[in-house]
Amino acid sequence: MLITCDNNMQMGYIYLMPNDTTVEYTLEESDIGLYYDIESLSIPRIKWPGMGQLLNQMRLSVKTYREAVNNVFHCEYWNDLDSEGYMMGIELYLTEDILLPLVAHQAFKLYDVRWRNQDFRVLTLDAYLDVLNKDNVIYPLTAEKDAFVILSLDPLSNVARVMALISARDDLYPVDYLRQPLFILANSSRSFESQ
């Protein structure tokens, strides 16, 4: 999974689906190697059938993400959806000070879970205790209810952050792609120190 972070721009993008852009990047051109051995980076896959019980503790919206955005909540920037409503990518505020601890603590994980009498994959994009906070809300991406996002809503600003993707659509969100740690950090503070 390709995650880009431009430290100067303080922005990042998480590519949830593979596309032509995701093929262009390699870890060798990332400043992440200034902090971690790129050979040791991983996005683990873990079987946790009981996670479904924790998901059941969150509110499940009757509105889809597309119906709710800008009506029920706002986005930090913009999250790209395909024509059917499946989330292709997440644009977010991201600096090296945010990304590096997420990588160090392996916040990015792929769980195999059983939920709603169906097998799903849950891709966490933050620490799992924050992802599984019962105050978070789950939004279906489409009426088919085969892919969802877990959102953390800031009560003051009403801005939602995507904490996780829940998917039964391996055709759209391939497991092999999601497990590939393409953490592309640009303009890190260490790259300027070494010049």
C-alpha positions in Angstrom: 0.0 0.0 0.0 1.4 3.3 -1.0 1.4 6.1 1.6 3.0 9.4 0.6 4.1 12.1 3.0 5.6 15.4 2.0 7.0 16.9 5.2 7.3 20.4 3.6 3.7 20.4 2.5 2.5 18.6 5.6 0.2 16.5 3.5 -0.1 12.8 2.7 -2.1 10.4 0.6 -3.0 6.8 1.3 -3.7 4.9 -1.9 -6.1 2.2 -0.9 -6.4 0.8 -4.4 -3.5 0.0 -6.7 -3.2 2.1 -9.8 -0.6 3.4 -12.2 0.8 5.8 -9.6 1.4 3.1 -7.0 3.7 1.2 -9.5 6.1 4.2 -9.9 7.3 4.3 -6.3 10.0 2.3 -4.5 11.2 2.5 -1.0 14.7 3.2 -2.2 13.7 6.7 -3.2 12.0 7.4 0.1 13.5 9.3 3.1 12.0 6.6 5.3 15.3 4.7 4.9 16.9 7.5 6.9 14.9 6.3 9.9 14.3 2.6 9.4 15.8 -0.4 7.7 13.6 -0.6 4.6 14.0 -4.4 4.6 12.4 -4.6 8.0 9.2 -2.6 7.1 6.0 -4.6 6.9 2.3 -4.5 7.1 1.4 -7.6 9.1 -1.6 -9.8 8.4 -3.3 -11.1 11.5 -6.3 -13.4 12.0 -8.6 -11.9 14.7 -12.1 -13.3 14.3 -13.2 -11.7 17.6 -12.6 -8.2 16.3 -16.1 -8.3 14.9 -17.5 -8.1 18.4 -15.6 -4.8 18.9 -16.9 -3.5 15.6 -20.4 -4.3 16.7 -19.9 -1.8 19.6 -19.6 1.1 17.2 -22.5 2.8 15.6 -23.2 1.6 12.0 -24.5 4.5 9.9 -27.6 4.0 7.7 -26.1 6.6 5.3 -23.3 5.7 3.0 -20.0 7.7 3.3 -20.9 9.6 0.1 -24.3 10.6 1.4 -22.9 11.7 4.8 -19.8 13.7 3.7 -20.5 17.4 3.9 -23.9 16.7 5.4 -23.2 14.8 8.6 -19.5 15.5 8.8 -16.7 17.2 6.9 -13.4 15.9 5.7 -10.0 17.2 6.5 -9.1 17.5 2.8 -10.8 15.2 0.3 -11.0 11.4 0.0 -11.3 10.1 -3.5 -14.2 7.7 -4.3 -14.8 5.8 -7.5 -18.1 6.1 -9.5 -19.7 3.4 -7.3 -18.6 5.0 -4.0 -15.6 2.8 -3.1 -12.8 4.8 -1.5 -9.7 4.9 -3.7 -7.6 7.1 -1.5 -7.4 9.4 1.5 -5.8 12.8 1.5 -4.8 13.9 5.0 -2.6 16.2 7.1 0.6 14.1 7.5 4.0 15.0 8.7 7.0 12.9 9.5 6.2 13.4 13.2 2.9 11.7 12.6 4.0 9.1 10.1 7.2 7.8 11.8 5.6 6.7 15.0 2.8 5.0 13.0 5.4 3.0 11.1 7.5 2.3 14.2 4.5 0.9 16.1 3.1 -0.9 13.1 -0.2 0.9 13.2 -0.8 -0.2 9.6 -2.1 -3.8 9.9 -4.4 -6.0 8.0 -6.7 -8.1 10.0 -8.9 -11.1 8.9 -12.1 -10.8 10.8 -15.6 -12.2 10.9 -18.3 -9.5 11.1 -22.0 -9.4 10.1 -21.8 -13.1 9.3 -19.2 -12.5 6.6 -15.4 -12.5 6.2 -13.8 -9.1 6.0 -10.3 -7.6 6.0 -9.8 -4.6 8.3 -6.9 -2.3 7.4 -6.0 -0.1 10.3 -4.5 3.3 9.6 -3.8 4.3 13.2 -3.2 2.6 16.6 -5.7 -0.2 16.9 -7.0 1.1 20.3 -7.9 4.4 18.6 -9.3 2.6 15.6 -11.5 0.4 17.8 -12.8 3.2 20.0 -16.5 2.6 20.5 -17.2 6.3 19.9 -16.1 5.9 16.2 -18.7 5.4 13.5 -18.7 2.9 10.7 -20.0 4.1 7.3 -20.7 1.8 4.4 -19.1 2.9 1.2 -22.0 1.6 -0.9 -25.5 0.2 -0.5 -24.0 -3.3 -1.1 -22.3 -3.1 2.4 -19.3 -5.0 1.3 -16.8 -2.2 2.2 -16.9 0.3 5.0 -14.7 2.9 6.7 -14.3 3.6 10.4 -14.4 7.3 11.1 -13.3 9.2 14.2 -15.4 12.4 14.4 -14.0 15.5 16.2 -17.0 16.8 18.2 -15.8 20.5 18.0 -14.9 20.8 14.3 -17.1 17.9 13.0 -14.2 16.8 10.9 -13.9 13.1 10.3 -10.7 11.1 10.0 -10.6 7.7 8.3 -9.2 5.3 10.9 -9.7 2.0 9.0 -11.0 0.3 5.9 -13.2 -2.7 6.3 -13.6 -4.7 3.1 -14.8 -8.0 1.7 -13.8 -6.8 -1.8 -10.4 -8.3 -2.4 -10.8 -7.5 -6.1 -10.8 -3.8 -5.3 -8.5 -3.9 -2.3 -6.1 -6.7 -3.0 -4.4 -8.3 0.1 -1.0 -8.5 -1.6 -1.2 -4.7 -2.4 -2.4 -3.7 1.1 0.5 -5.7 2.7 3.2 -3.9 0.7 4.8 -1.2 2.9 5.4 1.6 0.4 6.0 4.4 2.9 7.2 7.3 0.8 8.5 10.2 2.9 9.8 13.3 1.1 11.6 16.3 2.4 12.3 14.8 5.9 14.2 16.9 8.4 17.0 14.3 8.2 17.4 14.7 4.5 18.2 18.4 5.0 20.6 17.6 7.8 22.6 15.3 5.6 23.0 17.8 2.8 
